[in-house]
Amino acid sequence: MSWLIRRTPKKPVNDDAKHIYLDHVSSQFISVDLLKELSVLPRLVDLNEWLATNTIGFFNHINQCYGVLSEFCQSCPTMSAGSVQYSWQEDKGKKVKLTAPKHIDMVMTQIEHVLTDEQTFPTKFGNITGVSENHITVDGSDFPQAFQTQIKKIFKYLFQVVAHILHSHYQEILDVKLQDHFNTLTAHFFIFGTNFQLLEQKELQPVEDFFKAVEQECETLRAA
């Protein structure tokens, strides 16, 4: 059915212009309060298990959304979000600028490799060593010491994909009527990432107006 979708010609980037996604933020589909509740570490759940489970979920959903839009991204010359351009870091540490589809393919392939690595993402639950009023403590031997650092790296790369979609492919999101799902996914991803300090505030700059708009919509709803 993709041949029925007429692609909107790209316009030159204008950071002063209002981003198209701001016209489609609706509190009817996004409840920041609910998403914040869903992001809190549940009682008697190990932190690493919670981070692992949600990271896999975010990867799957973001990957599926990009899969729907990937054909529209083939002509994107750079991996960017507005005026911000992202580089891919090679194994030897060299940073290179790739086309958006190539960059995203590298990102998703690398993340999938990490998620399916039993040494990084173990599928067997560790031994419980303690129970407090709200949380359990696991011996941690199943998760590597650098596990949370690896999670932060995954979130950093997933954010780049989300930011690129918001800036470069939101019209296509509207064309396939994916905006409600994508808006909720994006808000949940941002809230979870900031709640567990997996995303740095400076990284959010290219799309901070999106989250501010979501918050403003919810404040309006609360006051109604």
N, C-alpha and C positions, 0 to 999 in steps of 0.2 A: 504493500500500500504506500510505501515511501515515495513512489513516483507521482502520487497525487499531491504531494506537499510542495508548494511553491516556495523556494528559498528566497528570503528577503535579501536584496543586495546589501553588502556590508558598507557602512559609512565610515569615514575617517574618525579615529578615536578623538573624543572631545571630553576631557575629564571634567569640564565645567558643566556639561550637559547632565540633565537628570537621567539616571540610569533607568532603563525600561522596566527592570524588575521591581522598582519602587511603586509602580502603578498597580502591582498585582500581589501586594502583601495583604493578606486578609486574616483577621483574627478568627474568622469562622472556621478556618482550617488549622490555625496555629494557636496553641495555648502555651505561652511561655511558662506559666506556673506549672502546668502538667509536665512539660518537657524537663523542667528543673527537678520535679519529683522523680521522674523516670531516670534521671542521671545520678541521683544520690546512691551511694554505696548501700545496698540493702543490709539489713540486720543479719548477722551470722553468715556473711559472704566474704570470702577472702578477696583482698584488693586486686591481686594479680589475676585471679580468675575473672573478676568483674571487668577489668580492663581488656583481657583477652577476648571474652565473649562479645563485648560491645565493639571492639576493633574489627573482629571478623564480620559482624553485622553491618557496620558502616562501610567496610570495603565492598561487601556484596551488593549493597543498595546503590552506592555511588558508581560502581562498575556497571551495574545494570542500566542506570540512568545514562551514563556516557555511551553505553552500547547502542541505545536508542538514537543518540545524536551523532554518533561517530562519523556517519557519512557526510554530515554537514561540516565536519572539522577538517576534512582532508586538505582543504585549501588554506588553512590557517598557517601563515609563514613562521610565526613565533609562538612560543608558550608564554602567554601573557594574560594579565588581568588589568585591563585599562592601560595605564602607563607603566605598570610594573611588569618586568620581564623576568622569567625564571630560567635558571640554568640547570642542566643535569650534571651531577658529579660522577665522573668515572671512577673505576676501582682505584686508580693511582692518585686520585684526588684532583685531577684536572677537571675544571668546569667548562662545559661546552653548551652552546645554545643550539637547540634542535627545533624542528617544526613542532607544532602542538601535537599532532597525532603521534609522531615519533616519541616525543617526550612522555606523553601519557601512556603509550605502549610500554616504554621502559619502566615507568613508575608502577603500573599495574602488574607487570611481569615480576618485578623485584619484590613487591609486596606479597604477591601470591607465593613466591618462593619462600619467603620468611614465614608466612602463615601455615604453610604445609611442612615446615621443618620441625620435626618432633623435638629437637634440642632447644628450640626457641619457644614453640607453642605446644607444650606437652598436652596430650589428650587424657592422661591419667591424673586424677586428683592426688595431691600430696597428703602427707600424714598430718592430722590435726594435732597441734601441740598445746593449744590453749583456747579457752572460750571466755570472752568477757561478756558484759551485759548486752552489747550490740553487735560485736564482730567475733569471728573466729581467727585464730592464727595458725597458718600452715607452715610446715618446716621450710618451705621455700626451695627445697633441693630440686624440685621439678622445673623451676623457672631459673634461667640464668641470671647472674647478678646484674647484667646490663639490660634486663628485660624491659624496664620502664623507659630506658633511653631509646630502645628499639621502637617502642610504641610511639614515642614522641616523633621519631623520624617518619614513621608511617603516617601519623596525623599531619605532619608538615606537608608530605607529598599529596595526601588525599585533599588537603585544603587547596593546593594549587589547582587540582582538577576542578573542584567545586567553584573556585574563584574564576577560572577560565570559562566555565559554562555560564556563570552568571553574567559575565561581561560580553562574551562573544556569541553565545547560543541561546539566549533567553527567548528570542523571537521564535526559534525552532521549538523550544519548550512549550510555548503558547500554541504553536501550530499543531502539536501532537497532544495538547491538553494534559500536559504533565506537571503544570505549575503547582497545583495543590500538594501533590506528593513531594515534589522537589523542594518546595519552600519549607515544608515540615521537616524533611530529612536534613536540609541545610541548617535550619534553626537548632534541631536536636544535636547535630554534629558540632556546631559552634558551642552550645551550652555544655555538652559533655566534655569537649576538649578544654574549655577554659576552666570548668569546675575542677578538673584533675590536673590542671597546669600542663596540658599536653600541647596547647597552642599558645604562643607568645602574643601579647597584645599587638606588637608591631607587625606581626604577620597578618593580622586581621584588617589592616588599614585599607586594602583595596576594596573590601566589601563591608566596612563597618557601618555604612549607611543602611545596608540591608537589615542588620540586626537592630539598629536604632529604630528603624521603621516598624519592625515587628513589636518591639517594646512599646512604642508609642500607640500602636493599634490596641494592644492589650490594656494599656493604661486607660485608653478611651472606653474600652469595654467595661472595665472595672467601675469607672465613674458613671456609667449609664444607669 
